[in-house]
Each structure stands twice: as C-alpha cells, then as structure tokens.
C-alpha cells in the first residue's frame, strides 16, 4: 500500500476539486491522506487538520518559515517523518520547493533540485527539466539537471543510455546565450550521452530522451506547449461541431481523436517530479482539475514503485564526481 499525502488547500479550484481527484486515484494500491482545513468535506478520506494555508502569491521561503503548520508544509513533513511515502500539491511551487529543502533536504551531492516533467512526444516520452524550480541557474546546475534527468529516463521511461540535448535557439553549438554556451561545453565534456542542442519546435517530436534547460526557459516552454495543445484540441472540436459533415467525420475519427487527446492533454501527466530531494514531491498545476490531481497522485505512486529517490541516491555519487571532473578537469573535484 502506497500512502500519498495530498495538500488539499493547494490549487485554484478549491479543496472540493482536490478531494474529488484524490477519490478518483484511491485504489487498492494507493491510500490517500489529506492535509487541510478541518472543515472541508473529505468525503470519507483521512484528513489531517492544518491550521494555515500558503497562498500562491506569498514569498515561498518566508511563508514556509512563518507557517510550519500549513497544509503544504505539513504534507511534506509527513514524508520526512515516514507517515507518507510521497506528497502531491497544486499549490505554490516555490513553497513546495522550500518545504522540500527544509523538511526532506537534498540527496547528497545535489546542488539544486529540479522539476522534471514527462513530455508526450511523438516517438515516445521524453523528460524536460528544469521547468520552474530554478529561474536562475549556472552551467554546472544544468549539467547536474541532465544527470538527474538521465537517471529518471533510465528508471521511469525505461530508456537504456538516454540521449541528452540542451534546449537552445539553434542546433549549432555556438547558438544561445552565455548560460547555454557554457552548459554546452560542460555537457560535451561529460560522460553523458550528449548529442548537442535541440530547438523548441522539436519538443513534441521526441528527438531525444532528456531535454535540459534553466527553470525560466523550461517553464515558458512547457506552458507554451500545454497552451498550444489545449487550443488546438478546442479548435478541432469546434470545427467538427460546426457542420453536419464535420460531425459525421468527427464520429468516424472519434476513437483516434480520444487517443490523441489522452496522450497530449497535459492533465494526463498530472504534474512533475521535484528531483534531488530525499523524498518524492509531485507538483501539479495550480489550475489542475480533479482529473489532473488524480493523475498526479498516480504519478507519485509510480515514483515510489520505481524507487526514483533510491535510484538517484545510488547513481548520483559516481556521476557527480564525473560531472565535477568535467567542470574542472585539471583541479580538485567539486561535489
């Protein structure tokens, strides 16, 4: 039985939507414990009362310190104390990161955690990171994001020797800002299977297994993809329903259209993993529906099943040393 702590107060749609998603995800293998206001309707799920809520617009670090009994911090603490196996929150992303660093702490050798999101690419899923944990990053951080992404691809996507590419404005190695140029040099010197740059237009084509970038770029890229997919699906439905001929054609392609929607809809994934912590934290969108929340909970459960934290803990020490050597090949290594 996998026990998932759910921040019932996170998200834009209110606790009722979070509870509904948790109910959908509950199964023989997944047990849910909610953290939130004692007055919410838990609909039969276990509810741990939390006296505070961290708002979306609060400063993350300050809010986590000022509100140790908030639903988000209490849910993360449950993982740290071993009363839950993973945590899911659609609340303040920065606060989830701050709470994770405070309560769970980083895996030894990790400089900065990163949010990793599986992308439903045409040739098979790939992983994009960082998508929001680090708006500002250095080249050595991107190198470590790539290392964590490679381990994630090996364990969760079952890819042998995953290919890594750097998100940039052109495939040529000289294209990009200074961060991209510096990161390209480090990745090229590393032991990872680095195959150069990739442009944003190729993200859904599945040209590579791991796409690495800073959190600002990754967040913009991810939300652009999600918004474009959503708009296209809505436009397709509108066109089908506009005419009798369109409705007939829509009826004929309905099975294929449903399969495409299920694969591309961002709510199918549900959220992203905050990699690099000593516990599994899944961050869902603030606008998540009950469907997305349910899928985020299942995503967390799969992380437990595949022992993502344990695999990262085992794989990172050796790779951190290799990464350090690529950053400073003639001098002492840095962890």
ROZADO-239376 format. One record per residue (C-alpha): residue in three letters; x, y, z; chain. Coordinates in steps of 0.02 Angstrom, whole numbers, plus 50000, padded with zeros to 5 digits. Each point is the difference from the previous one (the first is absolute). Last residue first. Layout:
BEGIN
<r:ALA, xx:X, yy:Y, zz:Z, c:A>
...
end
This chain:
BEGIN
<r:UNK, xx:51528, yy:50895, zz:49738, c:A>
<r:UNK, xx:50157, yy:50086, zz:49935, c:A>
<r:UNK, xx:50151, yy:49909, zz:49934, c:A>
<r:UNK, xx:50176, yy:50062, zz:50020, c:A>
<r:UNK, xx:50085, yy:50075, zz:49848, c:A>
<r:UNK, xx:50043, yy:49958, zz:49820, c:A>
<r:UNK, xx:49831, yy:49940, zz:49938, c:A>
<r:UNK, xx:49899, yy:50136, zz:50088, c:A>
<r:UNK, xx:49820, yy:49996, zz:49939, c:A>
<r:UNK, xx:50021, yy:49831, zz:49915, c:A>
<r:UNK, xx:50079, yy:49933, zz:50159, c:A>
<r:UNK, xx:49853, yy:50061, zz:50103, c:A>
<r:UNK, xx:49880, yy:49911, zz:49884, c:A>
<r:UNK, xx:50094, yy:49837, zz:50020, c:A>
<r:UNK, xx:49998, yy:50020, zz:50189, c:A>
<r:UNK, xx:49814, yy:50040, zz:49995, c:A>
<r:UNK, xx:49974, yy:49846, zz:49891, c:A>
<r:UNK, xx:50075, yy:49885, zz:50129, c:A>
<r:UNK, xx:49901, yy:50078, zz:50143, c:A>
<r:UNK, xx:49840, yy:50016, zz:49895, c:A>
<r:UNK, xx:49958, yy:49821, zz:49957, c:A>
<r:UNK, xx:49957, yy:49927, zz:50169, c:A>
<r:UNK, xx:49907, yy:50151, zz:50069, c:A>
<r:UNK, xx:49912, yy:50023, zz:49833, c:A>
<r:UNK, xx:49945, yy:49819, zz:50001, c:A>
<r:UNK, xx:49940, yy:50014, zz:50180, c:A>
<r:UNK, xx:49900, yy:50158, zz:49963, c:A>
<r:UNK, xx:49921, yy:49925, zz:49845, c:A>
<r:UNK, xx:49948, yy:49840, zz:50090, c:A>
<r:UNK, xx:49904, yy:49937, zz:49846, c:A>
<r:UNK, xx:49843, yy:49964, zz:50102, c:A>
<r:UNK, xx:50022, yy:50160, zz:50100, c:A>
<r:UNK, xx:50012, yy:50103, zz:49841, c:A>
<r:UNK, xx:49851, yy:49906, zz:49931, c:A>
<r:UNK, xx:49900, yy:50053, zz:50154, c:A>
<r:UNK, xx:50045, yy:50182, zz:49970, c:A>
<r:UNK, xx:49939, yy:49989, zz:49820, c:A>
<r:UNK, xx:49839, yy:49919, zz:50062, c:A>
<r:UNK, xx:49974, yy:50150, zz:50116, c:A>
<r:UNK, xx:50035, yy:50119, zz:49856, c:A>
<r:UNK, xx:49874, yy:49903, zz:49894, c:A>
<r:UNK, xx:49865, yy:50024, zz:50130, c:A>
<r:UNK, xx:50042, yy:50184, zz:50015, c:A>
<r:UNK, xx:49993, yy:50021, zz:49811, c:A>
<r:UNK, xx:49828, yy:49919, zz:49990, c:A>
<r:UNK, xx:49936, yy:50101, zz:50148, c:A>
<r:UNK, xx:50049, yy:50157, zz:49906, c:A>
<r:UNK, xx:50170, yy:50083, zz:50016, c:A>
<r:UNK, xx:50007, yy:50190, zz:49985, c:A>
<r:UNK, xx:50143, yy:50015, zz:50125, c:A>
<r:UNK, xx:50096, yy:49875, zz:49897, c:A>
<r:UNK, xx:50062, yy:49844, zz:50091, c:A>
<r:UNK, xx:50164, yy:49979, zz:50094, c:A>
<r:UNK, xx:50050, yy:49824, zz:50049, c:A>
<r:UNK, xx:50117, yy:49983, zz:50149, c:A>
<r:UNK, xx:50088, yy:49834, zz:50028, c:A>
<r:UNK, xx:50123, yy:49993, zz:50143, c:A>
<r:UNK, xx:50184, yy:50032, zz:50032, c:A>
<r:UNK, xx:49999, yy:50145, zz:49877, c:A>
<r:UNK, xx:50089, yy:50011, zz:49832, c:A>
<r:UNK, xx:49853, yy:49989, zz:49881, c:A>
<r:UNK, xx:49839, yy:50099, zz:50024, c:A>
<r:UNK, xx:49892, yy:49889, zz:49892, c:A>
<r:UNK, xx:49874, yy:50077, zz:49880, c:A>
<r:UNK, xx:49812, yy:50011, zz:49986, c:A>
<r:UNK, xx:49839, yy:49918, zz:49942, c:A>
<r:UNK, xx:50067, yy:49905, zz:49851, c:A>
<r:UNK, xx:49828, yy:49978, zz:49922, c:A>
<r:UNK, xx:49953, yy:50177, zz:50050, c:A>
<r:UNK, xx:50125, yy:50065, zz:49872, c:A>
<r:UNK, xx:49888, yy:49928, zz:49860, c:A>
<r:UNK, xx:50114, yy:49925, zz:49867, c:A>
<r:UNK, xx:49976, yy:49812, zz:50024, c:A>
<r:UNK, xx:49818, yy:50000, zz:50055, c:A>
<r:UNK, xx:49957, yy:50125, zz:49864, c:A>
<r:UNK, xx:50081, yy:49893, zz:49866, c:A>
<r:UNK, xx:49910, yy:49844, zz:50061, c:A>
<r:UNK, xx:49835, yy:50092, zz:50004, c:A>
<r:UNK, xx:50028, yy:50065, zz:49824, c:A>
<r:UNK, xx:50042, yy:49825, zz:49936, c:A>
<r:UNK, xx:49841, yy:49928, zz:50075, c:A>
<r:UNK, xx:49895, yy:50148, zz:49938, c:A>
<r:UNK, xx:50062, yy:49995, zz:49820, c:A>
<r:UNK, xx:49837, yy:49937, zz:49926, c:A>
<r:UNK, xx:49888, yy:50104, zz:50114, c:A>
<r:UNK, xx:50102, yy:50154, zz:49961, c:A>
<r:UNK, xx:49977, yy:49972, zz:49815, c:A>
<r:UNK, xx:49812, yy:49994, zz:50024, c:A>
<r:UNK, xx:50006, yy:50155, zz:50111, c:A>
<r:UNK, xx:50105, yy:50090, zz:49871, c:A>
<r:UNK, xx:49877, yy:49957, zz:49863, c:A>
<r:UNK, xx:49859, yy:50068, zz:50107, c:A>
<r:UNK, xx:50097, yy:50160, zz:50029, c:A>
<r:UNK, xx:50079, yy:50100, zz:50143, c:A>
<r:UNK, xx:50022, yy:49855, zz:50122, c:A>
<r:UNK, xx:50159, yy:49935, zz:49918, c:A>
<r:UNK, xx:50074, yy:50175, zz:49985, c:A>
<r:UNK, xx:49966, yy:50036, zz:50184, c:A>
<r:UNK, xx:50078, yy:49836, zz:50054, c:A>
<r:UNK, xx:50156, yy:50035, zz:49899, c:A>
<r:UNK, xx:50013, yy:50175, zz:50072, c:A>
<r:UNK, xx:49987, yy:49933, zz:50178, c:A>
<r:UNK, xx:50135, yy:49870, zz:49967, c:A>
<r:UNK, xx:50111, yy:50130, zz:49918, c:A>
<r:UNK, xx:49979, yy:50123, zz:50144, c:A>
<r:UNK, xx:50043, yy:49867, zz:50130, c:A>
<r:UNK, xx:50154, yy:49943, zz:49906, c:A>
<r:UNK, xx:50061, yy:50180, zz:49977, c:A>
<r:UNK, xx:49973, yy:50042, zz:50183, c:A>
<r:UNK, xx:50092, yy:49844, zz:50057, c:A>
<r:UNK, xx:50147, yy:50029, zz:49884, c:A>
<r:UNK, xx:50014, yy:50183, zz:50048, c:A>
<r:UNK, xx:49985, yy:49953, zz:50183, c:A>
<r:UNK, xx:50144, yy:49876, zz:49982, c:A>
<r:UNK, xx:50113, yy:50118, zz:49902, c:A>
<r:UNK, xx:49973, yy:50145, zz:50121, c:A>
<r:UNK, xx:50034, yy:49888, zz:50149, c:A>
<r:UNK, xx:50154, yy:49926, zz:49918, c:A>
<r:UNK, xx:50074, yy:50169, zz:49958, c:A>
<r:UNK, xx:49978, yy:50064, zz:50177, c:A>
<r:UNK, xx:50055, yy:49837, zz:50080, c:A>
<r:UNK, xx:50165, yy:49988, zz:49907, c:A>
<r:UNK, xx:50015, yy:49872, zz:49860, c:A>
<r:UNK, xx:50015, yy:49812, zz:49969, c:A>
<r:UNK, xx:49910, yy:49888, zz:49878, c:A>
<r:UNK, xx:50016, yy:49813, zz:50035, c:A>
<r:UNK, xx:49947, yy:49858, zz:49885, c:A>
<r:UNK, xx:50031, yy:50079, zz:49829, c:A>
<r:UNK, xx:49917, yy:50037, zz:49834, c:A>
<r:UNK, xx:49828, yy:49969, zz:50074, c:A>
<r:UNK, xx:49901, yy:50104, zz:49876, c:A>
<r:UNK, xx:49908, yy:50097, zz:50135, c:A>
<r:UNK, xx:50154, yy:50098, zz:50053, c:A>
<r:UNK, xx:50059, yy:50030, zz:49822, c:A>
<r:UNK, xx:49935, yy:50179, zz:49981, c:A>
<r:UNK, xx:50095, yy:50049, zz:50156, c:A>
<r:UNK, xx:50168, yy:49973, zz:49918, c:A>
<r:UNK, xx:50123, yy:49864, zz:50050, c:A>
<r:UNK, xx:50185, yy:50019, zz:50039, c:A>
<r:UNK, xx:50139, yy:49872, zz:50003, c:A>
<r:UNK, xx:50000, yy:49810, zz:50009, c:A>
<r:UNK, xx:50053, yy:49972, zz:50180, c:A>
<r:UNK, xx:50011, yy:49818, zz:50053, c:A>
<r:UNK, xx:50063, yy:50044, zz:50174, c:A>
<r:UNK, xx:50183, yy:49976, zz:50045, c:A>
<r:UNK, xx:50027, yy:50188, zz:50006, c:A>
<r:UNK, xx:50108, yy:50109, zz:49887, c:A>
<r:UNK, xx:49857, yy:50039, zz:49880, c:A>
<r:UNK, xx:49886, yy:50036, zz:50147, c:A>
<r:UNK, xx:50123, yy:50125, zz:50072, c:A>
<r:UNK, xx:50026, yy:50090, zz:49834, c:A>
<r:UNK, xx:49813, yy:50007, zz:49964, c:A>
<r:UNK, xx:49968, yy:50070, zz:50175, c:A>
<r:UNK, xx:50119, yy:50145, zz:49966, c:A>
<r:UNK, xx:49918, yy:50039, zz:49832, c:A>
<r:UNK, xx:49825, yy:49984, zz:50073, c:A>
<r:UNK, xx:50040, yy:50115, zz:50146, c:A>
<r:UNK, xx:50083, yy:50125, zz:49883, c:A>
<r:UNK, xx:49847, yy:50012, zz:49888, c:A>
<r:UNK, xx:49968, yy:49882, zz:49854, c:A>
<r:UNK, xx:50075, yy:49940, zz:49837, c:A>
<r:UNK, xx:50185, yy:49953, zz:49987, c:A>
<r:UNK, xx:49962, yy:49814, zz:50015, c:A>
<r:UNK, xx:49888, yy:50003, zz:49845, c:A>
<r:UNK, xx:49826, yy:49928, zz:50031, c:A>
<r:UNK, xx:49920, yy:50169, zz:50022, c:A>
<r:UNK, xx:49905, yy:50103, zz:50128, c:A>
<r:UNK, xx:50045, yy:49884, zz:50143, c:A>
<r:UNK, xx:49939, yy:49852, zz:50103, c:A>
<r:UNK, xx:50149, yy:49888, zz:50039, c:A>
<r:UNK, xx:49991, yy:49818, zz:49947, c:A>
<r:UNK, xx:50025, yy:49836, zz:50092, c:A>
<r:UNK, xx:49985, yy:49824, zz:49930, c:A>
<r:UNK, xx:49954, yy:49863, zz:50122, c:A>
<r:UNK, xx:50117, yy:49850, zz:50023, c:A>
<r:UNK, xx:49859, yy:49873, zz:50015, c:A>
<r:UNK, xx:49828, yy:50079, zz:50011, c:A>
<r:UNK, xx:49875, yy:49925, zz:50123, c:A>
<r:UNK, xx:49898, yy:50161, zz:50010, c:A>
<r:UNK, xx:49997, yy:50001, zz:50190, c:A>
<r:UNK, xx:50169, yy:49924, zz:50044, c:A>
<r:UNK, xx:50113, yy:50043, zz:49854, c:A>
<r:UNK, xx:49913, yy:50164, zz:49960, c:A>
<r:UNK, xx:50010, yy:50054, zz:50183, c:A>
<r:UNK, xx:50185, yy:49957, zz:50008, c:A>
<r:UNK, xx:50029, yy:50103, zz:49843, c:A>
<r:UNK, xx:49898, yy:50144, zz:50070, c:A>
<r:UNK, xx:50105, yy:50000, zz:50158, c:A>
<r:UNK, xx:50159, yy:50015, zz:49896, c:A>
<r:UNK, xx:49924, yy:50131, zz:49886, c:A>
<r:UNK, xx:49948, yy:50102, zz:50152, c:A>
<r:UNK, xx:50179, yy:49980, zz:50061, c:A>
<r:UNK, xx:50070, yy:50076, zz:49841, c:A>
<r:UNK, xx:49869, yy:50137, zz:50007, c:A>
<r:UNK, xx:50058, yy:50043, zz:50176, c:A>
<r:UNK, xx:50180, yy:50007, zz:49941, c:A>
<r:UNK, xx:49949, yy:50128, zz:49869, c:A>
<r:UNK, xx:49924, yy:50115, zz:50129, c:A>
<r:UNK, xx:49818, yy:50025, zz:50038, c:A>
<r:UNK, xx:49869, yy:50135, zz:50020, c:A>
<r:UNK, xx:49815, yy:49958, zz:49993, c:A>
<r:UNK, xx:50039, yy:49843, zz:50099, c:A>
<r:UNK, xx:49853, yy:49889, zz:50050, c:A>
<r:UNK, xx:49899, yy:50038, zz:49844, c:A>
<r:UNK, xx:50011, yy:49877, zz:49856, c:A>
<r:UNK, xx:50175, yy:49931, zz:50027, c:A>
<r:UNK, xx:49990, yy:49879, zz:49915, c:A>
<r:UNK, xx:49910, yy:49918, zz:49853, c:A>
<r:UNK, xx:49981, yy:49810, zz:49992, c:A>
<r:UNK, xx:49961, yy:49900, zz:49843, c:A>
<r:UNK, xx:49853, yy:49891, zz:49955, c:A>
<r:UNK, xx:49995, yy:49900, zz:49838, c:A>
<r:UNK, xx:50024, yy:50040, zz:49817, c:A>
<r:UNK, xx:49861, yy:50129, zz:49994, c:A>
<r:UNK, xx:50045, yy:50083, zz:50164, c:A>
<r:UNK, xx:49889, yy:49996, zz:50154, c:A>
<r:UNK, xx:50120, yy:50103, zz:50110, c:A>
<r:UNK, xx:50039, yy:49933, zz:50175, c:A>
<r:UNK, xx:50030, yy:50144, zz:50122, c:A>
<r:UNK, xx:50154, yy:50023, zz:50109, c:A>
<r:UNK, xx:50008, yy:50137, zz:50132, c:A>
<r:UNK, xx:50178, yy:50029, zz:50059, c:A>
<r:UNK, xx:50088, yy:49987, zz:50168, c:A>
<r:UNK, xx:50158, yy:50103, zz:50022, c:A>
<r:UNK, xx:50179, yy:49952, zz:50044, c:A>
<r:UNK, xx:49970, yy:49814, zz:50021, c:A>
<r:UNK, xx:50151, yy:49910, zz:50071, c:A>
<r:UNK, xx:49909, yy:49918, zz:50145, c:A>
<r:UNK, xx:49813, yy:49991, zz:49964, c:A>
<r:UNK, xx:49923, yy:50164, zz:50053, c:A>
<r:UNK, xx:49899, yy:50038, zz:50155, c:A>
<r:UNK, xx:49831, yy:49924, zz:50045, c:A>
<r:UNK, xx:49928, yy:50129, zz:50120, c:A>
<r:UNK, xx:50089, yy:50162, zz:49955, c:A>
<r:UNK, xx:50045, yy:49966, zz:49818, c:A>
<r:UNK, xx:49829, yy:49925, zz:49966, c:A>
<r:UNK, xx:49912, yy:50144, zz:50087, c:A>
<r:UNK, xx:50097, yy:50125, zz:49894, c:A>
<r:UNK, xx:49961, yy:49904, zz:49840, c:A>
<r:UNK, xx:49815, yy:49986, zz:50043, c:A>
<r:UNK, xx:50002, yy:50185, zz:50046, c:A>
<r:UNK, xx:50073, yy:50044, zz:49831, c:A>
<r:UNK, xx:49866, yy:49898, zz:49913, c:A>
<r:UNK, xx:49855, yy:50082, zz:50097, c:A>
<r:UNK, xx:49859, yy:49874, zz:50001, c:A>
<r:UNK, xx:49953, yy:49853, zz:49890, c:A>
<r:UNK, xx:50077, yy:49881, zz:50127, c:A>
<r:UNK, xx:50040, yy:49815, zz:50002, c:A>
<r:UNK, xx:50105, yy:49916, zz:50135, c:A>
<r:UNK, xx:50085, yy:49830, zz:50006, c:A>
<r:UNK, xx:50021, yy:49849, zz:50116, c:A>
<r:UNK, xx:49901, yy:50063, zz:50148, c:A>
<r:UNK, xx:50023, yy:49975, zz:50188, c:A>
<r:UNK, xx:50189, yy:49992, zz:49975, c:A>
<r:UNK, xx:50043, yy:50158, zz:50096, c:A>
<r:UNK, xx:50070, yy:50086, zz:49844, c:A>
<r:UNK, xx:49848, yy:49946, zz:49900, c:A>
<r:UNK, xx:49883, yy:50069, zz:50132, c:A>
<r:UNK, xx:50102, yy:50160, zz:50002, c:A>
<r:UNK, xx:49955, yy:50030, zz:49818, c:A>
<r:UNK, xx:49815, yy:49991, zz:50043, c:A>
<r:UNK, xx:50023, yy:50113, zz:50152, c:A>
<r:UNK, xx:50093, yy:50129, zz:49894, c:A>
<r:UNK, xx:49862, yy:50004, zz:49870, c:A>
<r:UNK, xx:49852, yy:50002, zz:50121, c:A>
<r:UNK, xx:50076, yy:50139, zz:50104, c:A>
<r:UNK, xx:50066, yy:49955, zz:50173, c:A>
<r:UNK, xx:50175, yy:50071, zz:49972, c:A>
<r:UNK, xx:49924, yy:50166, zz:49943, c:A>
<r:UNK, xx:50129, yy:50138, zz:50028, c:A>
<r:UNK, xx:50149, yy:49898, zz:49940, c:A>
<r:UNK, xx:49908, yy:49933, zz:49848, c:A>
<r:UNK, xx:49927, yy:50171, zz:49961, c:A>
<r:UNK, xx:50169, yy:50086, zz:50008, c:A>
<r:UNK, xx:50080, yy:49874, zz:49884, c:A>
<r:UNK, xx:49858, yy:50006, zz:49874, c:A>
<r:UNK, xx:49955, yy:50185, zz:49990, c:A>
<r:UNK, xx:49811, yy:49999, zz:49996, c:A>
<r:UNK, xx:49906, yy:50017, zz:49836, c:A>
<r:UNK, xx:49932, yy:49824, zz:49986, c:A>
<r:UNK, xx:49941, yy:49998, zz:50180, c:A>
<r:UNK, xx:50071, yy:49891, zz:50138, c:A>
<r:UNK, xx:49857, yy:49933, zz:50108, c:A>
<r:UNK, xx:49996, yy:49984, zz:50188, c:A>
<r:UNK, xx:49922, yy:49895, zz:50140, c:A>
<r:UNK, xx:50022, yy:49828, zz:49923, c:A>
<r:UNK, xx:49885, yy:49858, zz:50052, c:A>
<r:UNK, xx:50051, yy:49826, zz:49940, c:A>
<r:UNK, xx:49857, yy:49927, zz:49898, c:A>
<r:UNK, xx:49977, yy:49816, zz:49959, c:A>
<r:UNK, xx:49882, yy:49980, zz:49853, c:A>
<r:UNK, xx:49813, yy:49973, zz:50029, c:A>
<r:UNK, xx:49938, yy:50145, zz:49896, c:A>
<r:UNK, xx:50134, yy:50119, zz:50067, c:A>
<r:UNK, xx:49873, yy:50141, zz:50014, c:A>
<r:UNK, xx:50102, yy:50148, zz:50058, c:A>
<r:UNK, xx:49981, yy:50066, zz:50179, c:A>
<r:UNK, xx:50165, yy:49932, zz:50067, c:A>
<r:UNK, xx:50094, yy:50112, zz:49877, c:A>
<r:UNK, xx:50131, yy:49899, zz:49908, c:A>
<r:UNK, xx:50112, yy:49849, zz:49987, c:A>
<r:UNK, xx:49925, yy:49849, zz:49913, c:A>
<r:UNK, xx:50059, yy:49821, zz:50021, c:A>
<r:UNK, xx:49975, yy:49885, zz:49851, c:A>
<r:UNK, xx:50036, yy:49813, zz:49987, c:A>
<r:UNK, xx:50053, yy:49930, zz:49832, c:A>
<r:UNK, xx:50013, yy:49814, zz:49958, c:A>
<r:UNK, xx:49819, yy:49946, zz:50022, c:A>
<r:UNK, xx:49947, yy:50162, zz:49920, c:A>
<r:UNK, xx:49983, yy:50185, zz:50034, c:A>
<r:UNK, xx:50038, yy:50103, zz:49845, c:A>
<r:UNK, xx:49819, yy:50052, zz:49967, c:A>
<r:UNK, xx:49975, yy:50045, zz:50183, c:A>
<r:UNK, xx:50157, yy:50108, zz:49997, c:A>
<r:UNK, xx:49935, yy:50092, zz:49848, c:A>
<r:UNK, xx:49834, yy:50036, zz:50087, c:A>
<r:UNK, xx:50093, yy:50060, zz:50156, c:A>
<r:UNK, xx:50105, yy:50120, zz:49896, c:A>
<r:UNK, xx:49844, yy:50066, zz:49913, c:A>
<r:UNK, xx:49910, yy:50028, zz:50165, c:A>
<r:UNK, xx:50154, yy:50084, zz:50075, c:A>
<r:UNK, xx:49993, yy:50151, zz:49883, c:A>
<r:UNK, xx:50016, yy:50027, zz:49814, c:A>
<r:UNK, xx:50161, yy:50103, zz:50001, c:A>
<r:UNK, xx:50113, yy:49868, zz:50077, c:A>
<r:UNK, xx:50070, yy:49958, zz:50170, c:A>
<r:UNK, xx:49886, yy:49979, zz:50151, c:A>
<r:UNK, xx:49985, yy:49810, zz:49993, c:A>
<r:UNK, xx:50188, yy:49972, zz:50005, c:A>
<r:UNK, xx:50002, yy:49814, zz:49967, c:A>
<r:UNK, xx:50106, yy:49873, zz:50096, c:A>
<r:UNK, xx:50013, yy:49836, zz:49904, c:A>
<r:UNK, xx:50009, yy:49831, zz:50088, c:A>
<r:UNK, xx:50051, yy:49855, zz:49888, c:A>
<r:UNK, xx:49929, yy:49832, zz:50055, c:A>
end
